[in-house]
Amino acid sequence: MIRPTPVGGTCAYCAHEIDVHVMHLVIEKPLPAGYVTCPQPACMCWATWGINPHRRKEVADMLRDAVLAKLDADGYPIPESVR
């Protein structure tokens, strides 16, 4: 899924302040990508992100799949809502 990059405001998933969310880098090639989490207690907000300069859906899908595969291979839990 491609969403516009927010500048301030609230998260589209959890409605907490977007600027406090944490971006975790998982892969660097072919393009940087990872996942983002909300630091608010008990918040389950979780989404993948990737550098996609031309905003192409196939690139976004490929990066999402690569991030999830790497996390799974490394034994990290992936929320069911993301699978």
N, CA, C and O atoms as CSV, one atom per row, in Angstrom:
chain,resi,resn,atom,element,x,y,z
A,1,MET,N,N,0.835,-1.161,0.000
A,1,MET,CA,C,0.000,0.000,0.000
A,1,MET,C,C,0.890,1.238,0.000
A,1,MET,O,O,1.890,1.287,0.715
A,2,ILE,N,N,0.536,2.211,-0.781
A,2,ILE,CA,C,1.297,3.453,-0.828
A,2,ILE,C,C,0.466,4.540,-0.167
A,2,ILE,O,O,-0.662,4.816,-0.575
A,3,ARG,N,N,1.039,5.149,0.859
A,3,ARG,CA,C,0.386,6.263,1.543
A,3,ARG,C,C,1.298,7.479,1.417
A,3,ARG,O,O,2.518,7.331,1.354
A,4,PRO,N,N,0.724,8.675,1.380
A,4,PRO,CA,C,1.571,9.870,1.343
A,4,PRO,C,C,2.400,9.984,2.609
A,4,PRO,O,O,1.971,9.557,3.681
A,5,THR,N,N,3.577,10.557,2.485
A,5,THR,CA,C,4.434,10.766,3.645
A,5,THR,C,C,3.858,11.899,4.482
A,5,THR,O,O,3.756,13.027,3.999
A,6,PRO,N,N,3.477,11.623,5.730
A,6,PRO,CA,C,2.888,12.662,6.562
A,6,PRO,C,C,3.937,13.636,7.073
A,6,PRO,O,O,5.098,13.276,7.269
A,7,VAL,N,N,3.522,14.834,7.278
A,7,VAL,CA,C,4.374,15.843,7.912
A,7,VAL,C,C,3.571,16.360,9.089
A,7,VAL,O,O,2.648,17.155,8.918
A,8,GLY,N,N,3.925,15.905,10.291
A,8,GLY,CA,C,3.146,16.262,11.464
A,8,GLY,C,C,1.787,15.578,11.422
A,8,GLY,O,O,1.542,14.719,10.575
A,9,GLY,N,N,0.927,15.953,12.320
A,9,GLY,CA,C,-0.411,15.385,12.313
A,9,GLY,C,C,-0.477,14.046,13.022
A,9,GLY,O,O,0.361,13.740,13.869
A,10,THR,N,N,-1.484,13.245,12.670
A,10,THR,CA,C,-1.711,11.979,13.342
A,10,THR,C,C,-1.498,10.803,12.395
A,10,THR,O,O,-1.583,10.944,11.175
A,11,CYS,N,N,-1.223,9.656,12.973
A,11,CYS,CA,C,-1.013,8.425,12.231
A,11,CYS,C,C,-2.337,7.962,11.615
A,11,CYS,O,O,-3.381,8.020,12.265
A,12,ALA,N,N,-2.291,7.506,10.371
A,12,ALA,CA,C,-3.492,7.022,9.692
A,12,ALA,C,C,-3.984,5.706,10.279
A,12,ALA,O,O,-5.137,5.332,10.067
A,13,TYR,N,N,-3.128,4.995,11.014
A,13,TYR,CA,C,-3.505,3.701,11.578
A,13,TYR,C,C,-4.005,3.789,13.008
A,13,TYR,O,O,-4.991,3.143,13.362
A,14,CYS,N,N,-3.323,4.594,13.846
A,14,CYS,CA,C,-3.668,4.581,15.270
A,14,CYS,C,C,-4.114,5.935,15.826
A,14,CYS,O,O,-4.571,6.003,16.968
A,15,ALA,N,N,-3.996,6.987,15.064
A,15,ALA,CA,C,-4.401,8.343,15.441
A,15,ALA,C,C,-3.522,8.988,16.515
A,15,ALA,O,O,-3.875,10.045,17.039
A,16,HIS,N,N,-2.377,8.369,16.853
A,16,HIS,CA,C,-1.419,9.036,17.736
A,16,HIS,C,C,-0.580,9.993,16.892
A,16,HIS,O,O,-0.595,9.925,15.663
A,17,GLU,N,N,0.146,10.880,17.555
A,17,GLU,CA,C,0.997,11.842,16.865
A,17,GLU,C,C,2.018,11.098,15.996
A,17,GLU,O,O,2.730,10.220,16.485
A,18,ILE,N,N,2.087,11.444,14.728
A,18,ILE,CA,C,2.950,10.721,13.789
A,18,ILE,C,C,4.433,10.931,14.084
A,18,ILE,O,O,5.240,10.026,13.873
A,19,ASP,N,N,4.792,12.104,14.562
A,19,ASP,CA,C,6.210,12.418,14.754
A,19,ASP,C,C,6.907,11.575,15.816
A,19,ASP,O,O,8.137,11.533,15.840
A,20,VAL,N,N,6.170,10.907,16.690
A,20,VAL,CA,C,6.802,10.081,17.719
A,20,VAL,C,C,6.973,8.631,17.271
A,20,VAL,O,O,7.609,7.850,17.978
A,21,HIS,N,N,6.430,8.256,16.132
A,21,HIS,CA,C,6.571,6.890,15.627
A,21,HIS,C,C,8.046,6.602,15.313
A,21,HIS,O,O,8.814,7.507,14.987
A,22,VAL,N,N,8.420,5.326,15.418
A,22,VAL,CA,C,9.814,4.918,15.237
A,22,VAL,C,C,9.943,4.093,13.961
A,22,VAL,O,O,9.215,3.122,13.752
A,23,MET,N,N,10.884,4.500,13.113
A,23,MET,CA,C,11.157,3.761,11.879
A,23,MET,C,C,12.329,2.823,12.117
A,23,MET,O,O,13.400,3.253,12.546
A,24,HIS,N,N,12.122,1.530,11.835
A,24,HIS,CA,C,13.145,0.502,12.018
A,24,HIS,C,C,13.624,0.058,10.640
A,24,HIS,O,O,12.821,-0.401,9.827
A,25,LEU,N,N,14.921,0.188,10.367
A,25,LEU,CA,C,15.496,-0.250,9.096
A,25,LEU,C,C,15.721,-1.760,9.140
A,25,LEU,O,O,16.318,-2.272,10.087
A,26,VAL,N,N,15.243,-2.478,8.112
A,26,VAL,CA,C,15.394,-3.931,8.060
A,26,VAL,C,C,16.281,-4.352,6.894
A,26,VAL,O,O,17.139,-5.220,7.055
A,27,ILE,N,N,16.088,-3.750,5.728
A,27,ILE,CA,C,16.913,-4.066,4.563
A,27,ILE,C,C,17.444,-2.767,3.954
A,27,ILE,O,O,16.827,-1.709,4.077
A,28,GLU,N,N,18.601,-2.871,3.295
A,28,GLU,CA,C,19.173,-1.702,2.635
A,28,GLU,C,C,19.194,-1.834,1.119
A,28,GLU,O,O,19.296,-0.839,0.402
A,29,LYS,N,N,19.094,-3.088,0.628
A,29,LYS,CA,C,19.121,-3.318,-0.815
A,29,LYS,C,C,17.978,-4.234,-1.196
A,29,LYS,O,O,17.712,-5.179,-0.453
A,30,PRO,N,N,17.291,-4.023,-2.289
A,30,PRO,CA,C,17.630,-3.109,-3.356
A,30,PRO,C,C,17.354,-1.646,-3.028
A,30,PRO,O,O,17.948,-0.755,-3.635
A,31,LEU,N,N,16.458,-1.388,-2.075
A,31,LEU,CA,C,16.173,-0.042,-1.592
A,31,LEU,C,C,15.961,-0.127,-0.083
A,31,LEU,O,O,15.533,-1.169,0.413
A,32,PRO,N,N,16.251,0.944,0.659
A,32,PRO,CA,C,16.026,0.908,2.102
A,32,PRO,C,C,14.539,0.691,2.425
A,32,PRO,O,O,13.662,1.296,1.809
A,33,ALA,N,N,14.280,-0.182,3.403
A,33,ALA,CA,C,12.903,-0.462,3.813
A,33,ALA,C,C,12.910,-1.036,5.221
A,33,ALA,O,O,13.937,-1.510,5.706
A,34,GLY,N,N,11.762,-0.989,5.866
A,34,GLY,CA,C,11.644,-1.516,7.216
A,34,GLY,C,C,10.217,-1.450,7.703
A,34,GLY,O,O,9.272,-1.594,6.928
A,35,TYR,N,N,10.069,-1.228,9.013
A,35,TYR,CA,C,8.729,-1.112,9.580
A,35,TYR,C,C,8.704,0.042,10.571
A,35,TYR,O,O,9.742,0.484,11.063
A,36,VAL,N,N,7.515,0.512,10.849
A,36,VAL,CA,C,7.328,1.629,11.768
A,36,VAL,C,C,6.403,1.175,12.893
A,36,VAL,O,O,5.448,0.431,12.671
A,37,THR,N,N,6.709,1.639,14.107
A,37,THR,CA,C,5.877,1.318,15.265
A,37,THR,C,C,5.541,2.592,16.039
A,37,THR,O,O,6.234,3.605,15.944
A,38,CYS,N,N,4.469,2.508,16.796
A,38,CYS,CA,C,4.056,3.611,17.659
A,38,CYS,C,C,4.581,3.323,19.065
A,38,CYS,O,O,4.409,2.211,19.564
A,39,PRO,N,N,5.215,4.298,19.710
A,39,PRO,CA,C,5.759,4.069,21.052
A,39,PRO,C,C,4.743,4.212,22.185
A,39,PRO,O,O,5.094,4.011,23.348
A,40,GLN,N,N,3.508,4.552,21.875
A,40,GLN,CA,C,2.504,4.715,22.930
A,40,GLN,C,C,2.203,3.368,23.588
A,40,GLN,O,O,2.065,2.361,22.893
A,41,PRO,N,N,2.099,3.337,24.910
A,41,PRO,CA,C,1.810,2.082,25.621
A,41,PRO,C,C,0.540,1.411,25.089
A,41,PRO,O,O,-0.486,2.057,24.877
A,42,ALA,N,N,0.641,0.116,24.883
A,42,ALA,CA,C,-0.471,-0.733,24.430
A,42,ALA,C,C,-0.919,-0.469,22.994
A,42,ALA,O,O,-1.889,-1.078,22.544
A,43,CYS,N,N,-0.255,0.409,22.269
A,43,CYS,CA,C,-0.625,0.656,20.877
A,43,CYS,C,C,-0.026,-0.450,20.007
A,43,CYS,O,O,1.149,-0.786,20.154
A,44,MET,N,N,-0.815,-1.008,19.115
A,44,MET,CA,C,-0.374,-2.102,18.252
A,44,MET,C,C,-0.115,-1.629,16.820
A,44,MET,O,O,-0.030,-2.444,15.902
A,45,CYS,N,N,0.009,-0.324,16.632
A,45,CYS,CA,C,0.258,0.236,15.303
A,45,CYS,C,C,1.560,-0.343,14.745
A,45,CYS,O,O,2.586,-0.342,15.424
A,46,TRP,N,N,1.511,-0.835,13.512
A,46,TRP,CA,C,2.675,-1.470,12.887
A,46,TRP,C,C,2.460,-1.436,11.389
A,46,TRP,O,O,1.406,-1.856,10.911
A,47,ALA,N,N,3.432,-0.946,10.638
A,47,ALA,CA,C,3.315,-0.900,9.179
A,47,ALA,C,C,4.704,-0.956,8.567
A,47,ALA,O,O,5.685,-0.568,9.202
A,48,THR,N,N,4.785,-1.435,7.341
A,48,THR,CA,C,6.062,-1.431,6.640
A,48,THR,C,C,6.244,-0.086,5.948
A,48,THR,O,O,5.275,0.622,5.674
A,49,TRP,N,N,7.502,0.256,5.668
A,49,TRP,CA,C,7.829,1.459,4.907
A,49,TRP,C,C,8.971,1.116,3.970
A,49,TRP,O,O,9.705,0.154,4.199
A,50,GLY,N,N,9.121,1.899,2.921
A,50,GLY,CA,C,10.228,1.710,1.991
A,50,GLY,C,C,10.463,2.959,1.171
A,50,GLY,O,O,9.543,3.735,0.913
A,51,ILE,N,N,11.710,3.142,0.765
A,51,ILE,CA,C,12.057,4.260,-0.104
A,51,ILE,C,C,11.630,3.861,-1.518
A,51,ILE,O,O,12.166,2.917,-2.097
A,52,ASN,N,N,10.676,4.579,-2.050
A,52,ASN,CA,C,10.071,4.250,-3.339
A,52,ASN,C,C,9.956,5.558,-4.127
A,52,ASN,O,O,8.876,6.145,-4.200
A,53,PRO,N,N,11.072,6.017,-4.719
A,53,PRO,CA,C,11.106,7.358,-5.303
A,53,PRO,C,C,10.080,7.611,-6.399
A,53,PRO,O,O,9.671,8.754,-6.603
A,54,HIS,N,N,9.661,6.578,-7.100
A,54,HIS,CA,C,8.700,6.780,-8.191
A,54,HIS,C,C,7.286,6.359,-7.813
A,54,HIS,O,O,6.382,6.366,-8.649
A,55,ARG,N,N,7.099,5.986,-6.523
A,55,ARG,CA,C,5.791,5.634,-5.971
A,55,ARG,C,C,5.089,4.561,-6.803
A,55,ARG,O,O,3.894,4.656,-7.085
A,56,ARG,N,N,5.856,3.537,-7.191
A,56,ARG,CA,C,5.301,2.436,-7.977
A,56,ARG,C,C,4.789,1.339,-7.047
A,56,ARG,O,O,5.492,0.908,-6.132
A,57,LYS,N,N,3.555,0.892,-7.291
A,57,LYS,CA,C,2.939,-0.115,-6.437
A,57,LYS,C,C,3.742,-1.403,-6.410
A,57,LYS,O,O,3.881,-2.013,-5.350
A,58,GLU,N,N,4.278,-1.834,-7.553
A,58,GLU,CA,C,5.042,-3.089,-7.571
A,58,GLU,C,C,6.308,-2.988,-6.728
A,58,GLU,O,O,6.738,-3.983,-6.143
A,59,VAL,N,N,6.910,-1.808,-6.655
A,59,VAL,CA,C,8.085,-1.604,-5.804
A,59,VAL,C,C,7.657,-1.643,-4.335
A,59,VAL,O,O,8.328,-2.263,-3.509
A,60,ALA,N,N,6.557,-0.991,-4.014
A,60,ALA,CA,C,6.056,-1.003,-2.635
A,60,ALA,C,C,5.744,-2.431,-2.189
A,60,ALA,O,O,6.083,-2.822,-1.072
A,61,ASP,N,N,5.104,-3.202,-3.055
A,61,ASP,CA,C,4.772,-4.593,-2.734
A,61,ASP,C,C,6.033,-5.438,-2.555
A,61,ASP,O,O,6.109,-6.251,-1.634
A,62,MET,N,N,7.016,-5.249,-3.427
A,62,MET,CA,C,8.266,-5.999,-3.348
A,62,MET,C,C,9.009,-5.686,-2.053
A,62,MET,O,O,9.522,-6.595,-1.399
A,63,LEU,N,N,9.072,-4.409,-1.677
A,63,LEU,CA,C,9.758,-4.017,-0.445
A,63,LEU,C,C,9.031,-4.565,0.775
A,63,LEU,O,O,9.670,-5.041,1.714
A,64,ARG,N,N,7.708,-4.502,0.772
A,64,ARG,CA,C,6.929,-5.047,1.890
A,64,ARG,C,C,7.212,-6.540,2.057
A,64,ARG,O,O,7.466,-7.014,3.164
A,65,ASP,N,N,7.164,-7.266,0.948
A,65,ASP,CA,C,7.421,-8.708,1.005
A,65,ASP,C,C,8.839,-9.006,1.491
A,65,ASP,O,O,9.050,-9.948,2.255
A,66,ALA,N,N,9.809,-8.205,1.048
A,66,ALA,CA,C,11.204,-8.414,1.452
A,66,ALA,C,C,11.392,-8.147,2.944
A,66,ALA,O,O,12.107,-8.887,3.619
A,67,VAL,N,N,10.757,-7.100,3.460
A,67,VAL,CA,C,10.844,-6.779,4.888
A,67,VAL,C,C,10.224,-7.899,5.712
A,67,VAL,O,O,10.826,-8.356,6.684
A,68,LEU,N,N,9.024,-8.348,5.336
A,68,LEU,CA,C,8.353,-9.404,6.097
A,68,LEU,C,C,9.134,-10.714,6.039
A,68,LEU,O,O,9.213,-11.429,7.037
A,69,ALA,N,N,9.712,-11.035,4.884
A,69,ALA,CA,C,10.508,-12.265,4.756
A,69,ALA,C,C,11.749,-12.205,5.644
A,69,ALA,O,O,12.092,-13.195,6.291
A,70,LYS,N,N,12.423,-11.065,5.681
A,70,LYS,CA,C,13.624,-10.909,6.501
A,70,LYS,C,C,13.285,-11.006,7.990
A,70,LYS,O,O,13.982,-11.683,8.747
A,71,LEU,N,N,12.224,-10.333,8.401
A,71,LEU,CA,C,11.809,-10.404,9.806
A,71,LEU,C,C,11.444,-11.828,10.186
A,71,LEU,O,O,11.825,-12.301,11.257
A,72,ASP,N,N,10.708,-12.520,9.318
A,72,ASP,CA,C,10.308,-13.893,9.573
A,72,ASP,C,C,11.532,-14.811,9.654
A,72,ASP,O,O,11.618,-15.651,10.549
A,73,ALA,N,N,12.467,-14.655,8.731
A,73,ALA,CA,C,13.680,-15.476,8.709
A,73,ALA,C,C,14.524,-15.253,9.960
A,73,ALA,O,O,15.182,-16.175,10.443
A,74,ASP,N,N,14.504,-14.033,10.480
A,74,ASP,CA,C,15.291,-13.708,11.673
A,74,ASP,C,C,14.542,-14.026,12.974
A,74,ASP,O,O,15.073,-13.810,14.064
A,75,GLY,N,N,13.310,-14.538,12.860
A,75,GLY,CA,C,12.562,-14.957,14.033
A,75,GLY,C,C,11.795,-13.873,14.763
A,75,GLY,O,O,11.379,-14.074,15.903
A,76,TYR,N,N,11.600,-12.721,14.122
A,76,TYR,CA,C,10.845,-11.653,14.771
A,76,TYR,C,C,9.349,-11.880,14.584
A,76,TYR,O,O,8.926,-12.362,13.533
A,77,PRO,N,N,8.542,-11.540,15.587
A,77,PRO,CA,C,7.096,-11.718,15.446
A,77,PRO,C,C,6.518,-10.663,14.493
A,77,PRO,O,O,6.901,-9.493,14.528
A,78,ILE,N,N,5.605,-11.101,13.660
A,78,ILE,CA,C,4.936,-10.198,12.736
A,78,ILE,C,C,3.450,-10.202,13.106
A,78,ILE,O,O,2.833,-11.266,13.169
A,79,PRO,N,N,2.875,-9.023,13.350
A,79,PRO,CA,C,1.460,-8.977,13.729
A,79,PRO,C,C,0.573,-9.658,12.678
A,79,PRO,O,O,0.814,-9.525,11.478
A,80,GLU,N,N,-0.432,-10.373,13.123
A,80,GLU,CA,C,-1.348,-11.051,12.216
A,80,GLU,C,C,-2.019,-10.071,11.261
A,80,GLU,O,O,-2.292,-10.418,10.112
A,81,SER,N,N,-2.284,-8.863,11.719
A,81,SER,CA,C,-2.954,-7.873,10.883
A,81,SER,C,C,-2.110,-7.460,9.681
A,81,SER,O,O,-2.631,-6.871,8.734
A,82,VAL,N,N,-0.819,-7.761,9.708
A,82,VAL,CA,C,0.087,-7.364,8.622
A,82,VAL,C,C,0.302,-8.489,7.636
A,82,VAL,O,O,0.620,-8.236,6.475
A,83,ARG,N,N,0.138,-9.721,8.068
A,83,ARG,CA,C,0.393,-10.890,7.206
A,83,ARG,C,C,-0.544,-10.957,6.040
A,83,ARG,O,O,-0.455,-11.879,5.229
